[in-house]
Amino acid sequence: MKIIKFEDIASMGISPVTCYNWVNELLINKANIILPPKISMKFSSLLDGRFCNVMPCIIPGEYSPLDYSVGGVKIVTRYPNREPALESILILFNADSGEELALLNADWITAMRTGAVAAHSIKLLARENFSNIAIMGLGNTARAVLLVLAELYKRDLQIKLLRYKSQEDLFITRFAGYKNLKFECVSDYNDLMRNSDVIISAVTYADKDFCADNEIFSPGVLVLPVHTRGFTNCDLIFDKIFADDYGHVKHFKNFAGFKYFAEVSDILTGKSPGRESNQERILAYNIGIAAHDINFAANIYKLCRNNINIDINMKGSSSKFWL
């Protein structure tokens, strides 16, 4: 069994567009993949946001990037006082023979597949010729989203950032080489979201909705709460709601009140029309399916299977921001 470390993956030079393509290919075939519900374990006696998620999946051979069926389990944990707060590992195996293939540090995979999924939903669901993008929660996930978007769209994009502990300065510096990205910073949630075509929240914890005034959300807006937090007031007023998996949202308190619901993959297979006008307000809950992680891991294993690593230090980058 191979050990694939964070540095191994980060040094491969996998492009943001490649990540986008992996996401798109997987979603087209989602209905054919064995995808049990993920198990989410929280520290119920504490209110600090710690959790452990266990996410299994098997991709049958005809849809696998390898020459056989591939399966795996990702384990992701969040400890707010740890740097980084989110960490993950993944076990990959040959689902035809049962052979263990690799143990991977999945931090890069988690960030880039999450970012690519969000960018995929933006390309699929944002209003025509969108240009104003609001971003809050400026860590690696938000960077991953913008890395993919910046490669998909070469035209000018106006990026509005929510100030937080000077992270906005580091964020802008990271994208200094992208001349099509124009930045401004604000300190208030309402100012961030007002007149935005796309709102991306990569905030990992929120105990209430960010904006109580529903009129803040412009006609045609697309809202992507990457970690599902802070937009429950939109559930009942937005025209359409999409999710990566029905099982992730069917228990939401407002699910019965959704005006319209479909999975994102339904748009790709023609079961749902997706956006039908530039006036529709749309919410996309991409909570995270293990199929993306296993697909990314299988593609990465395919790229490096001739290399053998004997250093089993699985820790990721020591830097908080590594994308």
Secondary structure as the mmCIF struct_conf table of DSSP 4:
data_model
#
loop_
_struct_conf.conf_type_id
_struct_conf.id
_struct_conf.beg_label_comp_id
_struct_conf.beg_label_asym_id
_struct_conf.beg_label_seq_id
_struct_conf.end_label_comp_id
_struct_conf.end_label_asym_id
_struct_conf.end_label_seq_id
STRN STRN1 LYS A 2 ILE A 4
HELX_RH_AL_P HELX_RH_AL_P1 PHE A 6 ALA A 10
TURN_TY1_P TURN_TY1_P1 SER A 11 MET A 12
HELX_RH_AL_P HELX_RH_AL_P2 PRO A 16 ILE A 28
TURN_TY1_P TURN_TY1_P2 ASN A 29 ASN A 29
HELX_RH_3T_P HELX_RH_3T_P1 LYS A 30 ASN A 32
BEND BEND1 ILE A 33 ILE A 33
STRN STRN2 ILE A 34 ILE A 34
HELX_LH_PP_P HELX_LH_PP_P1 PRO A 36 LYS A 38
STRN STRN3 ILE A 39 LYS A 42
TURN_TY1_P TURN_TY1_P3 SER A 44 SER A 45
BEND BEND2 ASP A 48 ASP A 48
STRN STRN4 PHE A 51 ILE A 59
HELX_RH_3T_P HELX_RH_3T_P2 GLY A 61 TYR A 63
BEND BEND3 SER A 64 TYR A 68
STRN STRN5 VAL A 70 ARG A 78
TURN_TY1_P TURN_TY1_P4 PRO A 80 ASN A 81
BEND BEND4 ARG A 82 ALA A 85
STRN STRN6 LEU A 86 ASN A 94
TURN_TY1_P TURN_TY1_P5 ALA A 95 SER A 97
STRN STRN7 GLU A 100 ASN A 105
HELX_RH_AL_P HELX_RH_AL_P3 ASP A 107 LEU A 125
BEND BEND5 ALA A 126 ALA A 126
HELX_LH_PP_P HELX_LH_PP_P2 ARG A 127 ARG A 127
TURN_TY1_P TURN_TY1_P6 GLU A 128 ASN A 129
STRN STRN8 ASN A 132 MET A 136
BEND BEND6 GLY A 139 GLY A 139
HELX_RH_AL_P HELX_RH_AL_P4 ASN A 140 LEU A 152
BEND BEND7 ARG A 155 ARG A 155
STRN STRN9 LEU A 157 LEU A 162
TURN_TY1_P TURN_TY1_P7 LYS A 165 SER A 166
HELX_RH_AL_P HELX_RH_AL_P5 GLN A 167 ARG A 174
TURN_TY1_P TURN_TY1_P8 PHE A 175 GLY A 177
TURN_TY1_P TURN_TY1_P9 LYS A 179 ASN A 180
STRN STRN10 LEU A 181 VAL A 186
BEND BEND8 SER A 187 ASP A 188
HELX_RH_AL_P HELX_RH_AL_P6 TYR A 189 MET A 193
TURN_TY1_P TURN_TY1_P10 ARG A 194 ASN A 195
BEND BEND9 ASP A 197 ASP A 197
STRN STRN11 VAL A 198 SER A 201
BEND BEND10 THR A 204 THR A 204
BEND BEND11 ASP A 207 LYS A 208
BEND BEND12 PHE A 210 PHE A 210
BEND BEND13 ALA A 212 ALA A 212
HELX_RH_3T_P HELX_RH_3T_P3 ASN A 214 ILE A 216
BEND BEND14 PHE A 217 PHE A 217
TURN_TY1_P TURN_TY1_P11 PRO A 219 GLY A 220
STRN STRN12 LEU A 222 PRO A 225
TURN_TY1_P TURN_TY1_P12 VAL A 226 HIS A 227
BEND BEND15 THR A 228 THR A 228
BEND BEND16 GLY A 230 GLY A 230
HELX_RH_3T_P HELX_RH_3T_P4 THR A 232 CYS A 234
TURN_TY1_P TURN_TY1_P13 ASP A 235 ILE A 237
BEND BEND17 PHE A 238 ASP A 239
STRN STRN13 LYS A 240 ALA A 243
BEND BEND18 ASP A 244 ASP A 244
HELX_RH_AL_P HELX_RH_AL_P7 TYR A 246 VAL A 249
TURN_TY1_P TURN_TY1_P14 LYS A 250 HIS A 251
BEND BEND19 PHE A 252 PHE A 252
TURN_TY1_P TURN_TY1_P15 LYS A 253 ASN A 254
HELX_RH_3T_P HELX_RH_3T_P5 PHE A 255 GLY A 257
BEND BEND20 LYS A 259 LYS A 259
STRN STRN14 PHE A 261 GLU A 263
HELX_RH_AL_P HELX_RH_AL_P8 VAL A 264 LEU A 268
TURN_TY1_P TURN_TY1_P16 THR A 269 GLY A 270
BEND BEND21 LYS A 271 SER A 272
TURN_TY1_P TURN_TY1_P17 ASN A 278 GLN A 279
STRN STRN15 ILE A 282 TYR A 285
HELX_RH_AL_P HELX_RH_AL_P9 ALA A 290 CYS A 304
TURN_TY1_P TURN_TY1_P18 ARG A 305 ASN A 306
BEND BEND22 SER A 318 LYS A 320
#
